[in-house]
């Protein structure tokens, strides 16, 4: 059995579907999961990664674990406790969804992710670490203004980053969970080419069949907006990545292609598949 944490997120939801379609026994878990969140026949249980004991019954009898790194709650996790519970339940293989920031921004938000990575590497279990950059699904933040008036606002309109399709992350995770040959590997996951916010807005417009106007924010306008829902330190790091990315953050990785045997999907591919969110 494979346990998928964060199963209602952009990666976890897709991963559950991929594994279930492949005939795997899957337990999907998150804090608020319901029947509506999983395919028919998939077992689901509520649990909270910040409370390792809540995972004990979920992990009992499992062979493999997809561990989401907690996202905004990552600093509240005790990864050693989670992994101890996993081992006690029988888990032998763990695939961790980490962050590119571990390598590119170690002094800021990558630091917490590094602690979780270190715990996984020292767990005694077989492990694979996935380090994606920015997600294509971050564009969901534009859904409301696109629906309302066919426009989006974002800073640094012409700075490109190779954002990755969460469905590609899920497919790589499924391979690492099910197949040998990925133990001890760290995969950096990106899209096939850098795209700019202006280009991503245009791709959404193409998927809709009508133009989407791009409005470039100043750095301060974007900062004020982000501070409404993000801690200040995270806002500053995010703006640095978006406005002045390092060479490593702009680099296109070949790891998706190496694992899946095909090129990663583009942002335009993602926009066409999920265009309903913007209608």
Long-range contacts (C-beta under 8 A, 24 or more apart in sequence): 1-25, 1-26, 1-27, 1-61, 1-62, 1-63, 1-64, 2-26, 2-27, 2-62, 2-63, 2-64, 2-65, 2-66, 2-177, 2-178, 3-27, 3-29, 3-58, 3-59, 3-62, 3-64, 3-65, 3-66, 3-91, 4-28, 4-29, 4-66, 5-29, 5-30, 5-47, 5-49, 5-55, 5-65, 5-66, 5-67, 5-68, 6-30, 6-49, 6-66, 6-68, 6-71, 6-97, 7-33, 7-37, 7-38, 7-44, 8-32, 8-33, 8-37, 9-68, 9-71, 10-135, 10-137, 10-166, 11-68, 11-97, 11-166, 11-169, 11-170, 11-173, 12-66, 12-68, 12-170, 13-37, 14-166, 14-167, 14-169, 14-170, 14-171, 15-66, 15-170, 15-173, 15-174, 16-42, 17-170, 18-170, 18-171, 18-174, 19-174, 19-177, 19-178, 22-174, 22-178, 24-178, 27-58, 27-62, 29-55, 29-58, 49-73, 49-77, 49-82, 50-76, 50-77, 52-78, 52-81, 52-82, 52-84, 52-85, 53-85, 55-82, 55-85, 55-86, 56-85, 56-88, 56-89, 59-85, 59-86, 59-88, 59-89, 59-90, 59-91, 60-89, 60-90, 61-89, 61-90, 62-86, 62-89, 62-90, 62-91, 63-90, 63-91, 63-92, 63-93, 64-91, 64-92, 64-93, 64-94, 64-95, 64-177, 64-178, 65-91, 65-93, 65-94, 65-95, 66-94, 66-95, 66-97, 66-173, 66-177, 67-94, 67-95, 67-96, 67-97, 67-116, 67-120, 68-97, 69-96, 69-97, 69-98, 69-99, 69-113, 69-116, 70-116, 74-112, 74-113, 74-116, 75-112, 77-116, 79-115, 79-116, 79-119, 79-120, 80-119, 83-119, 83-120, 83-123, 83-125, 86-123, 86-125, 87-123, 87-124, 87-125, 91-125, 92-125, 92-126, 93-125, 93-126, 93-127, 93-128, 93-177, 93-183, 94-120, 94-123, 94-125, 94-126, 94-127, 94-128, 95-127, 95-128, 95-129, 95-130, 95-173, 95-176, 95-177, 96-120, 96-127, 96-128, 96-129, 96-130, 97-130, 97-132, 97-169, 97-173, 98-129, 98-130, 98-131, 99-131, 99-132, 100-131, 100-132, 100-133, 100-188, 100-248, 100-249, 101-237, 102-131, 103-131, 103-188, 103-248, 104-241, 104-246, 104-248, 104-249, 105-237, 105-240, 105-241, 108-233, 108-236, 108-237, 109-233, 109-234, 109-237, 126-183, 126-184, 127-183, 127-184, 128-176, 128-182, 128-183, 128-184, 128-185, 128-186, 128-187, 129-185, 129-186, 129-187, 130-169, 130-172, 130-173, 130-176, 130-187, 130-189, 131-186, 131-187, 131-188, 131-189, 132-164, 132-169, 132-188, 132-189, 132-190, 133-161, 133-162, 133-163, 133-164, 133-188, 133-189, 133-190, 133-249, 134-161, 134-163, 134-164, 134-241, 135-163, 135-164, 135-165, 135-166, 135-169, 136-163, 136-164, 136-165, 136-166, 136-191, 136-267, 136-270, 136-271, 137-166, 137-270, 137-274, 138-163, 139-200, 139-204, 139-267, 139-270, 139-271, 140-277, 142-201, 142-204, 142-278, 143-277, 143-278, 146-204, 146-208, 146-212, 146-278, 147-278, 147-279, 150-205, 150-208, 150-210, 150-211, 150-212, 150-213, 151-212, 151-213, 151-214, 151-215, 152-197, 152-201, 152-204, 152-212, 152-213, 152-214, 152-215, 153-214, 153-215, 153-216, 153-217, 153-221, 154-197, 154-201, 154-214, 154-215, 154-216, 154-217, 154-222, 155-197, 155-216, 155-217, 155-218, 155-219, 155-221, 155-222, 155-239, 155-242, 155-243, 156-196, 156-197, 156-216, 156-219, 156-242, 156-243, 157-196, 157-197, 157-198, 157-214, 157-216, 158-196, 158-198, 159-196, 159-197, 159-242, 159-243, 159-244, 159-245, 160-194, 160-195, 160-196, 160-199, 160-250, 161-194, 161-195, 161-241, 161-242, 161-245, 161-249, 161-250, 162-190, 162-191, 162-192, 162-193, 162-194, 162-195, 162-250, 162-251, 162-252, 162-253, 163-190, 163-191, 163-195, 163-200, 163-267, 164-189, 164-190, 164-191, 164-256, 164-264, 165-191, 165-264, 165-265, 165-266, 165-267, 165-269, 165-270, 167-265, 167-270, 167-273, 168-256, 168-260, 168-264, 168-265, 171-260, 172-255, 172-256, 172-259, 172-260, 175-259, 175-260, 176-259, 182-259, 187-253, 187-255, 187-256, 187-259, 188-253, 188-255, 189-253, 189-255, 189-256, 189-264, 190-251, 190-252, 190-253, 190-255, 190-256, 190-264, 191-252, 191-264, 191-265, 191-266, 191-267, 192-252, 192-263, 192-264, 192-265, 192-266, 193-252, 193-266, 194-250, 194-252, 195-266, 195-267, 199-267, 200-267, 200-271, 203-267, 203-268, 203-271, 204-271, 204-275, 204-278, 206-268, 206-271, 207-268, 207-271, 207-272, 207-275, 207-278, 208-275, 208-278, 208-279, 219-243
